[in-house]
Amino acid sequence: MPFLVTSFGRPFSVAGLGNKMQEWIADAGLSGRSAHGVRKAAGALLAEAGCTEHEIMVVLGHANPKTSAIYTRSANRWKLARKAMEKMARQNIL
């Protein structure tokens, strides 16, 4: 069952969804951005929220969890860096 449907309750065509995404992007004040960029941002936000690779995979429609791993790997690196800096701060190293 499609998640996004037209005002007529039917699934978008590929071109129709692309056009609608551009409309939504403009309405959100994100002109100059692409649907792909918005999708990548969603992946990053999902990973930062603690979603697993498989959860991100399902939301973004990836066929392979390795694609979603890009987002979780990046989010995990930030978390590790933050923890390391907190440890350094407790030791008065900074």
PyMOL Python script that loads the backbone (N, CA, C, O; Angstrom):
from pymol import cmd

cmd.read_pdbstr("""\
ATOM      1  N   MET A   1       0.843  -1.181   0.000  1.00  0.00           N
ATOM      2  CA  MET A   1       0.000   0.000   0.000  1.00  0.00           C
ATOM      3  C   MET A   1       0.888   1.244   0.000  1.00  0.00           C
ATOM      4  O   MET A   1       1.781   1.355   0.841  1.00  0.00           O
ATOM      5  N   PRO A   2       0.667   2.173  -0.913  1.00  0.00           N
ATOM      6  CA  PRO A   2       1.498   3.381  -0.988  1.00  0.00           C
ATOM      7  C   PRO A   2       1.307   4.280   0.226  1.00  0.00           C
ATOM      8  O   PRO A   2       0.202   4.410   0.752  1.00  0.00           O
ATOM      9  N   PHE A   3       2.377   4.883   0.652  1.00  0.00           N
ATOM     10  CA  PHE A   3       2.342   5.798   1.784  1.00  0.00           C
ATOM     11  C   PHE A   3       1.911   7.195   1.337  1.00  0.00           C
ATOM     12  O   PHE A   3       1.130   7.855   2.023  1.00  0.00           O
ATOM     13  N   LEU A   4       2.418   7.643   0.188  1.00  0.00           N
ATOM     14  CA  LEU A   4       2.070   8.956  -0.358  1.00  0.00           C
ATOM     15  C   LEU A   4       1.127   8.762  -1.535  1.00  0.00           C
ATOM     16  O   LEU A   4       1.414   8.007  -2.464  1.00  0.00           O
ATOM     17  N   VAL A   5       0.014   9.447  -1.476  1.00  0.00           N
ATOM     18  CA  VAL A   5      -0.966   9.337  -2.556  1.00  0.00           C
ATOM     19  C   VAL A   5      -1.369  10.734  -3.019  1.00  0.00           C
ATOM     20  O   VAL A   5      -1.189  11.717  -2.300  1.00  0.00           O
ATOM     21  N   THR A   6      -1.906  10.804  -4.208  1.00  0.00           N
ATOM     22  CA  THR A   6      -2.386  12.062  -4.762  1.00  0.00           C
ATOM     23  C   THR A   6      -3.655  12.509  -4.048  1.00  0.00           C
ATOM     24  O   THR A   6      -4.180  11.793  -3.196  1.00  0.00           O
ATOM     25  N   SER A   7      -4.138  13.678  -4.395  1.00  0.00           N
ATOM     26  CA  SER A   7      -5.395  14.167  -3.808  1.00  0.00           C
ATOM     27  C   SER A   7      -6.575  13.300  -4.228  1.00  0.00           C
ATOM     28  O   SER A   7      -7.666  13.401  -3.666  1.00  0.00           O
ATOM     29  N   PHE A   8      -6.343  12.449  -5.220  1.00  0.00           N
ATOM     30  CA  PHE A   8      -7.384  11.518  -5.673  1.00  0.00           C
ATOM     31  C   PHE A   8      -7.261  10.155  -4.987  1.00  0.00           C
ATOM     32  O   PHE A   8      -8.022   9.236  -5.293  1.00  0.00           O
ATOM     33  N   GLY A   9      -6.301  10.020  -4.056  1.00  0.00           N
ATOM     34  CA  GLY A   9      -6.120   8.775  -3.341  1.00  0.00           C
ATOM     35  C   GLY A   9      -5.387   7.699  -4.118  1.00  0.00           C
ATOM     36  O   GLY A   9      -5.433   6.525  -3.752  1.00  0.00           O
ATOM     37  N   ARG A  10      -4.708   8.091  -5.193  1.00  0.00           N
ATOM     38  CA  ARG A  10      -3.980   7.128  -6.020  1.00  0.00           C
ATOM     39  C   ARG A  10      -2.481   7.331  -5.838  1.00  0.00           C
ATOM     40  O   ARG A  10      -2.039   8.431  -5.503  1.00  0.00           O
ATOM     41  N   PRO A  11      -1.694   6.277  -6.057  1.00  0.00           N
ATOM     42  CA  PRO A  11      -0.240   6.421  -5.948  1.00  0.00           C
ATOM     43  C   PRO A  11       0.284   7.417  -6.980  1.00  0.00           C
ATOM     44  O   PRO A  11      -0.239   7.514  -8.090  1.00  0.00           O
ATOM     45  N   PHE A  12       1.332   8.158  -6.593  1.00  0.00           N
ATOM     46  CA  PHE A  12       1.971   9.082  -7.524  1.00  0.00           C
ATOM     47  C   PHE A  12       2.721   8.309  -8.599  1.00  0.00           C
ATOM     48  O   PHE A  12       3.248   7.227  -8.340  1.00  0.00           O
ATOM     49  N   SER A  13       2.767   8.862  -9.800  1.00  0.00           N
ATOM     50  CA  SER A  13       3.701   8.363 -10.804  1.00  0.00           C
ATOM     51  C   SER A  13       5.080   8.879 -10.393  1.00  0.00           C
ATOM     52  O   SER A  13       5.175   9.765  -9.544  1.00  0.00           O
ATOM     53  N   VAL A  14       6.135   8.344 -10.975  1.00  0.00           N
ATOM     54  CA  VAL A  14       7.486   8.797 -10.639  1.00  0.00           C
ATOM     55  C   VAL A  14       7.615  10.296 -10.904  1.00  0.00           C
ATOM     56  O   VAL A  14       8.088  11.041 -10.046  1.00  0.00           O
ATOM     57  N   ALA A  15       7.196  10.736 -12.088  1.00  0.00           N
ATOM     58  CA  ALA A  15       7.283  12.160 -12.431  1.00  0.00           C
ATOM     59  C   ALA A  15       6.374  12.992 -11.539  1.00  0.00           C
ATOM     60  O   ALA A  15       6.751  14.081 -11.105  1.00  0.00           O
ATOM     61  N   GLY A  16       5.188  12.488 -11.268  1.00  0.00           N
ATOM     62  CA  GLY A  16       4.242  13.220 -10.430  1.00  0.00           C
ATOM     63  C   GLY A  16       4.761  13.417  -9.024  1.00  0.00           C
ATOM     64  O   GLY A  16       4.596  14.492  -8.446  1.00  0.00           O
ATOM     65  N   LEU A  17       5.389  12.393  -8.462  1.00  0.00           N
ATOM     66  CA  LEU A  17       5.945  12.515  -7.120  1.00  0.00           C
ATOM     67  C   LEU A  17       7.105  13.504  -7.115  1.00  0.00           C
ATOM     68  O   LEU A  17       7.238  14.300  -6.186  1.00  0.00           O
ATOM     69  N   GLY A  18       7.938  13.458  -8.139  1.00  0.00           N
ATOM     70  CA  GLY A  18       9.045  14.415  -8.232  1.00  0.00           C
ATOM     71  C   GLY A  18       8.544  15.843  -8.279  1.00  0.00           C
ATOM     72  O   GLY A  18       9.095  16.721  -7.614  1.00  0.00           O
ATOM     73  N   ASN A  19       7.507  16.080  -9.057  1.00  0.00           N
ATOM     74  CA  ASN A  19       6.928  17.424  -9.136  1.00  0.00           C
ATOM     75  C   ASN A  19       6.321  17.854  -7.802  1.00  0.00           C
ATOM     76  O   ASN A  19       6.479  18.998  -7.377  1.00  0.00           O
ATOM     77  N   LYS A  20       5.629  16.931  -7.153  1.00  0.00           N
ATOM     78  CA  LYS A  20       5.011  17.246  -5.863  1.00  0.00           C
ATOM     79  C   LYS A  20       6.077  17.517  -4.810  1.00  0.00           C
ATOM     80  O   LYS A  20       5.921  18.416  -3.983  1.00  0.00           O
ATOM     81  N   MET A  21       7.154  16.746  -4.835  1.00  0.00           N
ATOM     82  CA  MET A  21       8.256  16.974  -3.892  1.00  0.00           C
ATOM     83  C   MET A  21       8.839  18.368  -4.079  1.00  0.00           C
ATOM     84  O   MET A  21       9.107  19.064  -3.100  1.00  0.00           O
ATOM     85  N   GLN A  22       9.037  18.781  -5.332  1.00  0.00           N
ATOM     86  CA  GLN A  22       9.554  20.122  -5.587  1.00  0.00           C
ATOM     87  C   GLN A  22       8.596  21.180  -5.033  1.00  0.00           C
ATOM     88  O   GLN A  22       9.037  22.205  -4.515  1.00  0.00           O
ATOM     89  N   GLU A  23       7.308  20.937  -5.140  1.00  0.00           N
ATOM     90  CA  GLU A  23       6.311  21.862  -4.591  1.00  0.00           C
ATOM     91  C   GLU A  23       6.415  21.915  -3.069  1.00  0.00           C
ATOM     92  O   GLU A  23       6.409  22.998  -2.484  1.00  0.00           O
ATOM     93  N   TRP A  24       6.509  20.752  -2.428  1.00  0.00           N
ATOM     94  CA  TRP A  24       6.627  20.705  -0.964  1.00  0.00           C
ATOM     95  C   TRP A  24       7.912  21.377  -0.498  1.00  0.00           C
ATOM     96  O   TRP A  24       7.919  22.096   0.501  1.00  0.00           O
ATOM     97  N   ILE A  25       8.992  21.140  -1.221  1.00  0.00           N
ATOM     98  CA  ILE A  25      10.281  21.741  -0.868  1.00  0.00           C
ATOM     99  C   ILE A  25      10.184  23.260  -0.939  1.00  0.00           C
ATOM    100  O   ILE A  25      10.652  23.956  -0.038  1.00  0.00           O
ATOM    101  N   ALA A  26       9.579  23.777  -2.004  1.00  0.00           N
ATOM    102  CA  ALA A  26       9.409  25.226  -2.154  1.00  0.00           C
ATOM    103  C   ALA A  26       8.503  25.766  -1.046  1.00  0.00           C
ATOM    104  O   ALA A  26       8.794  26.816  -0.472  1.00  0.00           O
ATOM    105  N   ASP A  27       7.417  25.068  -0.740  1.00  0.00           N
ATOM    106  CA  ASP A  27       6.491  25.501   0.312  1.00  0.00           C
ATOM    107  C   ASP A  27       7.183  25.555   1.676  1.00  0.00           C
ATOM    108  O   ASP A  27       6.832  26.376   2.524  1.00  0.00           O
ATOM    109  N   ALA A  28       8.163  24.679   1.880  1.00  0.00           N
ATOM    110  CA  ALA A  28       8.894  24.637   3.147  1.00  0.00           C
ATOM    111  C   ALA A  28      10.013  25.676   3.201  1.00  0.00           C
ATOM    112  O   ALA A  28      10.723  25.784   4.201  1.00  0.00           O
ATOM    113  N   GLY A  29      10.162  26.434   2.122  1.00  0.00           N
ATOM    114  CA  GLY A  29      11.210  27.452   2.092  1.00  0.00           C
ATOM    115  C   GLY A  29      12.597  26.882   1.858  1.00  0.00           C
ATOM    116  O   GLY A  29      13.594  27.501   2.230  1.00  0.00           O
ATOM    117  N   LEU A  30      12.670  25.725   1.256  1.00  0.00           N
ATOM    118  CA  LEU A  30      13.943  25.059   1.007  1.00  0.00           C
ATOM    119  C   LEU A  30      14.325  25.110  -0.465  1.00  0.00           C
ATOM    120  O   LEU A  30      14.925  24.172  -0.989  1.00  0.00           O
ATOM    121  N   SER A  31      13.980  26.201  -1.126  1.00  0.00           N
ATOM    122  CA  SER A  31      14.249  26.295  -2.558  1.00  0.00           C
ATOM    123  C   SER A  31      15.728  26.040  -2.833  1.00  0.00           C
ATOM    124  O   SER A  31      16.593  26.372  -2.022  1.00  0.00           O
ATOM    125  N   GLY A  32      15.997  25.452  -3.977  1.00  0.00           N
ATOM    126  CA  GLY A  32      17.363  25.095  -4.331  1.00  0.00           C
ATOM    127  C   GLY A  32      17.762  23.724  -3.837  1.00  0.00           C
ATOM    128  O   GLY A  32      18.858  23.249  -4.136  1.00  0.00           O
ATOM    129  N   ARG A  33      16.890  23.084  -3.087  1.00  0.00           N
ATOM    130  CA  ARG A  33      17.167  21.739  -2.574  1.00  0.00           C
ATOM    131  C   ARG A  33      16.495  20.731  -3.497  1.00  0.00           C
ATOM    132  O   ARG A  33      15.597  21.073  -4.266  1.00  0.00           O
ATOM    133  N   SER A  34      16.943  19.488  -3.406  1.00  0.00           N
ATOM    134  CA  SER A  34      16.368  18.432  -4.232  1.00  0.00           C
ATOM    135  C   SER A  34      15.635  17.425  -3.351  1.00  0.00           C
ATOM    136  O   SER A  34      15.833  17.374  -2.137  1.00  0.00           O
ATOM    137  N   ALA A  35      14.797  16.638  -3.985  1.00  0.00           N
ATOM    138  CA  ALA A  35      14.119  15.564  -3.258  1.00  0.00           C
ATOM    139  C   ALA A  35      15.156  14.597  -2.684  1.00  0.00           C
ATOM    140  O   ALA A  35      14.989  14.090  -1.575  1.00  0.00           O
ATOM    141  N   HIS A  36      16.212  14.348  -3.430  1.00  0.00           N
ATOM    142  CA  HIS A  36      17.264  13.453  -2.947  1.00  0.00           C
ATOM    143  C   HIS A  36      17.945  14.025  -1.713  1.00  0.00           C
ATOM    144  O   HIS A  36      18.256  13.292  -0.773  1.00  0.00           O
ATOM    145  N   GLY A  37      18.177  15.333  -1.715  1.00  0.00           N
ATOM    146  CA  GLY A  37      18.792  15.973  -0.553  1.00  0.00           C
ATOM    147  C   GLY A  37      17.908  15.895   0.680  1.00  0.00           C
ATOM    148  O   GLY A  37      18.390  15.673   1.790  1.00  0.00           O
ATOM    149  N   VAL A  38      16.623  16.077   0.477  1.00  0.00           N
ATOM    150  CA  VAL A  38      15.679  15.966   1.588  1.00  0.00           C
ATOM    151  C   VAL A  38      15.661  14.529   2.108  1.00  0.00           C
ATOM    152  O   VAL A  38      15.597  14.296   3.315  1.00  0.00           O
ATOM    153  N   ARG A  39      15.716  13.581   1.194  1.00  0.00           N
ATOM    154  CA  ARG A  39      15.729  12.161   1.569  1.00  0.00           C
ATOM    155  C   ARG A  39      16.990  11.823   2.365  1.00  0.00           C
ATOM    156  O   ARG A  39      16.922  11.100   3.359  1.00  0.00           O
ATOM    157  N   LYS A  40      18.139  12.345   1.930  1.00  0.00           N
ATOM    158  CA  LYS A  40      19.390  12.121   2.658  1.00  0.00           C
ATOM    159  C   LYS A  40      19.322  12.740   4.050  1.00  0.00           C
ATOM    160  O   LYS A  40      19.788  12.146   5.023  1.00  0.00           O
ATOM    161  N   ALA A  41      18.743  13.930   4.143  1.00  0.00           N
ATOM    162  CA  ALA A  41      18.596  14.576   5.449  1.00  0.00           C
ATOM    163  C   ALA A  41      17.709  13.738   6.364  1.00  0.00           C
ATOM    164  O   ALA A  41      17.977  13.619   7.559  1.00  0.00           O
ATOM    165  N   ALA A  42      16.657  13.162   5.799  1.00  0.00           N
ATOM    166  CA  ALA A  42      15.784  12.294   6.591  1.00  0.00           C
ATOM    167  C   ALA A  42      16.558  11.090   7.116  1.00  0.00           C
ATOM    168  O   ALA A  42      16.388  10.695   8.269  1.00  0.00           O
ATOM    169  N   GLY A  43      17.409  10.506   6.273  1.00  0.00           N
ATOM    170  CA  GLY A  43      18.230   9.376   6.707  1.00  0.00           C
ATOM    171  C   GLY A  43      19.145   9.751   7.861  1.00  0.00           C
ATOM    172  O   GLY A  43      19.294   8.992   8.819  1.00  0.00           O
ATOM    173  N   ALA A  44      19.754  10.921   7.765  1.00  0.00           N
ATOM    174  CA  ALA A  44      20.640  11.381   8.835  1.00  0.00           C
ATOM    175  C   ALA A  44      19.868  11.617  10.126  1.00  0.00           C
ATOM    176  O   ALA A  44      20.325  11.235  11.203  1.00  0.00           O
ATOM    177  N   LEU A  45      18.702  12.243  10.022  1.00  0.00           N
ATOM    178  CA  LEU A  45      17.890  12.497  11.218  1.00  0.00           C
ATOM    179  C   LEU A  45      17.406  11.202  11.857  1.00  0.00           C
ATOM    180  O   LEU A  45      17.377  11.086  13.082  1.00  0.00           O
ATOM    181  N   LEU A  46      17.026  10.231  11.035  1.00  0.00           N
ATOM    182  CA  LEU A  46      16.600   8.934  11.564  1.00  0.00           C
ATOM    183  C   LEU A  46      17.747   8.260  12.321  1.00  0.00           C
ATOM    184  O   LEU A  46      17.547   7.718  13.408  1.00  0.00           O
ATOM    185  N   ALA A  47      18.936   8.300  11.745  1.00  0.00           N
ATOM    186  CA  ALA A  47      20.102   7.685  12.386  1.00  0.00           C
ATOM    187  C   ALA A  47      20.434   8.394  13.700  1.00  0.00           C
ATOM    188  O   ALA A  47      20.712   7.742  14.706  1.00  0.00           O
ATOM    189  N   GLU A  48      20.403   9.719  13.688  1.00  0.00           N
ATOM    190  CA  GLU A  48      20.697  10.476  14.904  1.00  0.00           C
ATOM    191  C   GLU A  48      19.656  10.229  15.989  1.00  0.00           C
ATOM    192  O   GLU A  48      19.950  10.356  17.178  1.00  0.00           O
ATOM    193  N   ALA A  49      18.439   9.874  15.579  1.00  0.00           N
ATOM    194  CA  ALA A  49      17.381   9.558  16.539  1.00  0.00           C
ATOM    195  C   ALA A  49      17.531   8.141  17.104  1.00  0.00           C
ATOM    196  O   ALA A  49      16.769   7.731  17.980  1.00  0.00           O
ATOM    197  N   GLY A  50      18.527   7.393  16.590  1.00  0.00           N
ATOM    198  CA  GLY A  50      18.779   6.055  17.102  1.00  0.00           C
ATOM    199  C   GLY A  50      18.143   4.930  16.309  1.00  0.00           C
ATOM    200  O   GLY A  50      18.133   3.787  16.767  1.00  0.00           O
ATOM    201  N   CYS A  51      17.612   5.226  15.131  1.00  0.00           N
ATOM    202  CA  CYS A  51      17.016   4.171  14.304  1.00  0.00           C
ATOM    203  C   CYS A  51      18.090   3.210  13.804  1.00  0.00           C
ATOM    204  O   CYS A  51      19.233   3.606  13.574  1.00  0.00           O
ATOM    205  N   THR A  52      17.717   1.968  13.641  1.00  0.00           N
ATOM    206  CA  THR A  52      18.643   0.963  13.138  1.00  0.00           C
ATOM    207  C   THR A  52      18.754   1.067  11.617  1.00  0.00           C
ATOM    208  O   THR A  52      17.968   1.755  10.967  1.00  0.00           O
ATOM    209  N   GLU A  53      19.742   0.372  11.069  1.00  0.00           N
ATOM    210  CA  GLU A  53      19.906   0.344   9.612  1.00  0.00           C
ATOM    211  C   GLU A  53      18.652  -0.194   8.936  1.00  0.00           C
ATOM    212  O   GLU A  53      18.226   0.325   7.904  1.00  0.00           O
ATOM    213  N   HIS A  54      18.068  -1.226   9.515  1.00  0.00           N
ATOM    214  CA  HIS A  54      16.880  -1.814   8.896  1.00  0.00           C
ATOM    215  C   HIS A  54      15.668  -0.884   8.995  1.00  0.00           C
ATOM    216  O   HIS A  54      14.844  -0.852   8.081  1.00  0.00           O
ATOM    217  N   GLU A  55      15.550  -0.136  10.081  1.00  0.00           N
ATOM    218  CA  GLU A  55      14.459   0.828  10.187  1.00  0.00           C
ATOM    219  C   GLU A  55      14.608   1.927   9.134  1.00  0.00           C
ATOM    220  O   GLU A  55      13.638   2.305   8.476  1.00  0.00           O
ATOM    221  N   ILE A  56      15.824   2.430   8.983  1.00  0.00           N
ATOM    222  CA  ILE A  56      16.091   3.457   7.969  1.00  0.00           C
ATOM    223  C   ILE A  56      15.844   2.884   6.582  1.00  0.00           C
ATOM    224  O   ILE A  56      15.279   3.555   5.718  1.00  0.00           O
ATOM    225  N   MET A  57      16.260   1.665   6.374  1.00  0.00           N
ATOM    226  CA  MET A  57      16.086   0.984   5.091  1.00  0.00           C
ATOM    227  C   MET A  57      14.615   0.946   4.691  1.00  0.00           C
ATOM    228  O   MET A  57      14.274   1.213   3.538  1.00  0.00           O
ATOM    229  N   VAL A  58      13.752   0.618   5.634  1.00  0.00           N
ATOM    230  CA  VAL A  58      12.323   0.516   5.341  1.00  0.00           C
ATOM    231  C   VAL A  58      11.738   1.896   5.042  1.00  0.00           C
ATOM    232  O   VAL A  58      10.970   2.054   4.093  1.00  0.00           O
ATOM    233  N   VAL A  59      12.096   2.885   5.843  1.00  0.00           N
ATOM    234  CA  VAL A  59      11.541   4.227   5.654  1.00  0.00           C
ATOM    235  C   VAL A  59      11.974   4.813   4.316  1.00  0.00           C
ATOM    236  O   VAL A  59      11.159   5.400   3.604  1.00  0.00           O
ATOM    237  N   LEU A  60      13.250   4.658   3.969  1.00  0.00           N
ATOM    238  CA  LEU A  60      13.766   5.268   2.744  1.00  0.00           C
ATOM    239  C   LEU A  60      13.644   4.372   1.518  1.00  0.00           C
ATOM    240  O   LEU A  60      13.941   4.802   0.403  1.00  0.00           O
ATOM    241  N   GLY A  61      13.214   3.139   1.715  1.00  0.00           N
ATOM    242  CA  GLY A  61      13.011   2.244   0.584  1.00  0.00           C
ATOM    243  C   GLY A  61      14.279   1.657   0.011  1.00  0.00           C
ATOM    244  O   GLY A  61      14.323   1.292  -1.164  1.00  0.00           O
ATOM    245  N   HIS A  62      15.321   1.561   0.835  1.00  0.00           N
ATOM    246  CA  HIS A  62      16.564   0.962   0.354  1.00  0.00           C
ATOM    247  C   HIS A  62      16.387  -0.545   0.166  1.00  0.00           C
ATOM    248  O   HIS A  62      15.651  -1.188   0.915  1.00  0.00           O
ATOM    249  N   ALA A  63      17.061  -1.098  -0.832  1.00  0.00           N
ATOM    250  CA  ALA A  63      17.002  -2.533  -1.079  1.00  0.00           C
ATOM    251  C   ALA A  63      18.074  -3.276  -0.293  1.00  0.00           C
ATOM    252  O   ALA A  63      17.982  -4.490  -0.113  1.00  0.00           O
ATOM    253  N   ASN A  64      19.079  -2.561   0.172  1.00  0.00           N
ATOM    254  CA  ASN A  64      20.213  -3.178   0.831  1.00  0.00           C
ATOM    255  C   ASN A  64      20.536  -2.408   2.114  1.00  0.00           C
ATOM    256  O   ASN A  64      20.661  -1.184   2.074  1.00  0.00           O
ATOM    257  N   PRO A  65      20.672  -3.099   3.251  1.00  0.00           N
ATOM    258  CA  PRO A  65      20.977  -2.392   4.500  1.00  0.00           C
ATOM    259  C   PRO A  65      22.320  -1.668   4.468  1.00  0.00           C
ATOM    260  O   PRO A  65      22.549  -0.759   5.267  1.00  0.00           O
ATOM    261  N   LYS A  66      23.208  -2.057   3.558  1.00  0.00           N
ATOM    262  CA  LYS A  66      24.498  -1.358   3.467  1.00  0.00           C
ATOM    263  C   LYS A  66      24.302   0.106   3.088  1.00  0.00           C
ATOM    264  O   LYS A  66      25.082   0.965   3.498  1.00  0.00           O
ATOM    265  N   THR A  67      23.269   0.388   2.313  1.00  0.00           N
ATOM    266  CA  THR A  67      22.985   1.773   1.941  1.00  0.00           C
ATOM    267  C   THR A  67      22.585   2.570   3.174  1.00  0.00           C
ATOM    268  O   THR A  67      23.009   3.714   3.335  1.00  0.00           O
ATOM    269  N   SER A  68      21.784   1.988   4.036  1.00  0.00           N
ATOM    270  CA  SER A  68      21.351   2.662   5.257  1.00  0.00           C
ATOM    271  C   SER A  68      22.481   2.767   6.268  1.00  0.00           C
ATOM    272  O   SER A  68      22.468   3.654   7.121  1.00  0.00           O
ATOM    273  N   ALA A  69      23.457   1.874   6.184  1.00  0.00           N
ATOM    274  CA  ALA A  69      24.589   1.893   7.111  1.00  0.00           C
ATOM    275  C   ALA A  69      25.389   3.182   6.994  1.00  0.00           C
ATOM    276  O   ALA A  69      26.050   3.589   7.950  1.00  0.00           O
ATOM    277  N   ILE A  70      25.338   3.824   5.840  1.00  0.00           N
ATOM    278  CA  ILE A  70      26.033   5.095   5.654  1.00  0.00           C
ATOM    279  C   ILE A  70      25.549   6.098   6.698  1.00  0.00           C
ATOM    280  O   ILE A  70      26.353   6.832   7.274  1.00  0.00           O
ATOM    281  N   TYR A  71      24.256   6.132   6.940  1.00  0.00           N
ATOM    282  CA  TYR A  71      23.683   7.089   7.880  1.00  0.00           C
ATOM    283  C   TYR A  71      24.005   6.713   9.323  1.00  0.00           C
ATOM    284  O   TYR A  71      24.369   7.582  10.116  1.00  0.00           O
ATOM    285  N   THR A  72      23.878   5.436   9.676  1.00  0.00           N
ATOM    286  CA  THR A  72      24.140   5.033  11.060  1.00  0.00           C
ATOM    287  C   THR A  72      25.625   5.158  11.394  1.00  0.00           C
ATOM    288  O   THR A  72      25.981   5.512  12.518  1.00  0.00           O
ATOM    289  N   ARG A  73      26.486   4.870  10.427  1.00  0.00           N
ATOM    290  CA  ARG A  73      27.935   4.985  10.659  1.00  0.00           C
ATOM    291  C   ARG A  73      28.296   6.435  10.974  1.00  0.00           C
ATOM    292  O   ARG A  73      29.067   6.701  11.895  1.00  0.00           O
ATOM    293  N   SER A  74      27.744   7.357  10.219  1.00  0.00           N
ATOM    294  CA  SER A  74      28.026   8.775  10.441  1.00  0.00           C
ATOM    295  C   SER A  74      27.486   9.231  11.799  1.00  0.00           C
ATOM    296  O   SER A  74      28.182   9.919  12.545  1.00  0.00           O
ATOM    297  N   ALA A  75      26.258   8.851  12.117  1.00  0.00           N
ATOM    298  CA  ALA A  75      25.661   9.243  13.402  1.00  0.00           C
ATOM    299  C   ALA A  75      26.452   8.643  14.557  1.00  0.00           C
ATOM    300  O   ALA A  75      26.668   9.310  15.570  1.00  0.00           O
ATOM    301  N   ASN A  76      26.888   7.391  14.418  1.00  0.00           N
ATOM    302  CA  ASN A  76      27.657   6.749  15.485  1.00  0.00           C
ATOM    303  C   ASN A  76      29.002   7.430  15.688  1.00  0.00           C
ATOM    304  O   ASN A  76      29.480   7.524  16.819  1.00  0.00           O
ATOM    305  N   ARG A  77      29.618   7.905  14.615  1.00  0.00           N
ATOM    306  CA  ARG A  77      30.899   8.607  14.738  1.00  0.00           C
ATOM    307  C   ARG A  77      30.724   9.889  15.548  1.00  0.00           C
ATOM    308  O   ARG A  77      31.570  10.216  16.381  1.00  0.00           O
ATOM    309  N   TRP A  78      29.638  10.615  15.311  1.00  0.00           N
ATOM    310  CA  TRP A  78      29.377  11.840  16.075  1.00  0.00           C
ATOM    311  C   TRP A  78      29.152  11.512  17.546  1.00  0.00           C
ATOM    312  O   TRP A  78      29.651  12.220  18.421  1.00  0.00           O
ATOM    313  N   LYS A  79      28.411  10.454  17.824  1.00  0.00           N
ATOM    314  CA  LYS A  79      28.157  10.068  19.212  1.00  0.00           C
ATOM    315  C   LYS A  79      29.454   9.684  19.912  1.00  0.00           C
ATOM    316  O   LYS A  79      29.686  10.073  21.056  1.00  0.00           O
ATOM    317  N   LEU A  80      30.299   8.918  19.220  1.00  0.00           N
ATOM    318  CA  LEU A  80      31.582   8.524  19.797  1.00  0.00           C
ATOM    319  C   LEU A  80      32.474   9.737  20.048  1.00  0.00           C
ATOM    320  O   LEU A  80      33.122   9.831  21.090  1.00  0.00           O
ATOM    321  N   ALA A  81      32.504  10.652  19.107  1.00  0.00           N
ATOM    322  CA  ALA A  81      33.318  11.864  19.265  1.00  0.00           C
ATOM    323  C   ALA A  81      32.828  12.688  20.454  1.00  0.00           C
ATOM    324  O   ALA A  81      33.627  13.202  21.236  1.00  0.00           O
ATOM    325  N   ARG A  82      31.510  12.806  20.581  1.00  0.00           N
ATOM    326  CA  ARG A  82      30.946  13.575  21.697  1.00  0.00           C
ATOM    327  C   ARG A  82      31.319  12.926  23.036  1.00  0.00           C
ATOM    328  O   ARG A  82      31.697  13.619  23.981  1.00  0.00           O
ATOM    329  N   LYS A  83      31.210  11.598  23.111  1.00  0.00           N
ATOM    330  CA  LYS A  83      31.567  10.898  24.344  1.00  0.00           C
ATOM    331  C   LYS A  83      33.042  11.086  24.675  1.00  0.00           C
ATOM    332  O   LYS A  83      33.400  11.295  25.834  1.00  0.00           O
ATOM    333  N   ALA A  84      33.896  11.013  23.661  1.00  0.00           N
ATOM    334  CA  ALA A  84      35.336  11.194  23.879  1.00  0.00           C
ATOM    335  C   ALA A  84      35.627  12.592  24.410  1.00  0.00           C
ATOM    336  O   ALA A  84      36.440  12.756  25.319  1.00  0.00           O
ATOM    337  N   MET A  85      34.973  13.591  23.850  1.00  0.00           N
ATOM    338  CA  MET A  85      35.199  14.966  24.296  1.00  0.00           C
ATOM    339  C   MET A  85      34.687  15.176  25.715  1.00  0.00           C
ATOM    340  O   MET A  85      35.287  15.928  26.483  1.00  0.00           O
ATOM    341  N   GLU A  86      33.592  14.526  26.070  1.00  0.00           N
ATOM    342  CA  GLU A  86      33.080  14.614  27.440  1.00  0.00           C
ATOM    343  C   GLU A  86      34.074  14.002  28.421  1.00  0.00           C
ATOM    344  O   GLU A  86      34.282  14.539  29.509  1.00  0.00           O
ATOM    345  N   LYS A  87      34.687  12.884  28.045  1.00  0.00           N
ATOM    346  CA  LYS A  87      35.707  12.254  28.915  1.00  0.00           C
ATOM    347  C   LYS A  87      36.899  13.157  29.078  1.00  0.00           C
ATOM    348  O   LYS A  87      37.439  13.286  30.177  1.00  0.00           O
ATOM    349  N   MET A  88      37.320  13.791  27.993  1.00  0.00           N
ATOM    350  CA  MET A  88      38.449  14.700  28.073  1.00  0.00           C
ATOM    351  C   MET A  88      38.119  15.884  28.980  1.00  0.00           C
ATOM    352  O   MET A  88      38.968  16.322  29.756  1.00  0.00           O
ATOM    353  N   ALA A  89      36.911  16.399  28.893  1.00  0.00           N
ATOM    354  CA  ALA A  89      36.498  17.529  29.710  1.00  0.00           C
ATOM    355  C   ALA A  89      36.493  17.153  31.190  1.00  0.00           C
ATOM    356  O   ALA A  89      36.877  17.961  32.035  1.00  0.00           O
ATOM    357  N   ARG A  90      36.061  15.933  31.507  1.00  0.00           N
ATOM    358  CA  ARG A  90      36.060  15.486  32.911  1.00  0.00           C
ATOM    359  C   ARG A  90      37.477  15.363  33.465  1.00  0.00           C
ATOM    360  O   ARG A  90      37.685  15.491  34.672  1.00  0.00           O
ATOM    361  N   GLN A  91      38.426  15.121  32.612  1.00  0.00           N
ATOM    362  CA  GLN A  91      39.814  14.976  33.038  1.00  0.00           C
ATOM    363  C   GLN A  91      40.564  16.320  33.003  1.00  0.00           C
ATOM    364  O   GLN A  91      41.768  16.374  33.253  1.00  0.00           O
ATOM    365  N   ASN A  92      39.844  17.387  32.693  1.00  0.00           N
ATOM    366  CA  ASN A  92      40.430  18.719  32.558  1.00  0.00           C
ATOM    367  C   ASN A  92      41.565  18.748  31.541  1.00  0.00           C
ATOM    368  O   ASN A  92      42.543  19.478  31.700  1.00  0.00           O
ATOM    369  N   ILE A  93      41.415  17.939  30.490  1.00  0.00           N
ATOM    370  CA  ILE A  93      42.420  17.920  29.433  1.00  0.00           C
ATOM    371  C   ILE A  93      42.251  19.122  28.508  1.00  0.00           C
ATOM    372  O   ILE A  93      43.219  19.624  27.937  1.00  0.00           O
ATOM    373  N   LEU A  94      41.010  19.571  28.370  1.00  0.00           N
ATOM    374  CA  LEU A  94      40.755  20.698  27.454  1.00  0.00           C
ATOM    375  C   LEU A  94      40.938  22.018  28.150  1.00  0.00           C
ATOM    376  O   LEU A  94      40.766  23.070  27.535  1.00  0.00           O
TER     377      LEU A  94
END
""", "prot")
cmd.dss("prot")
cmd.show_as("cartoon", "prot")
cmd.util.cbc("prot")
cmd.orient("prot")
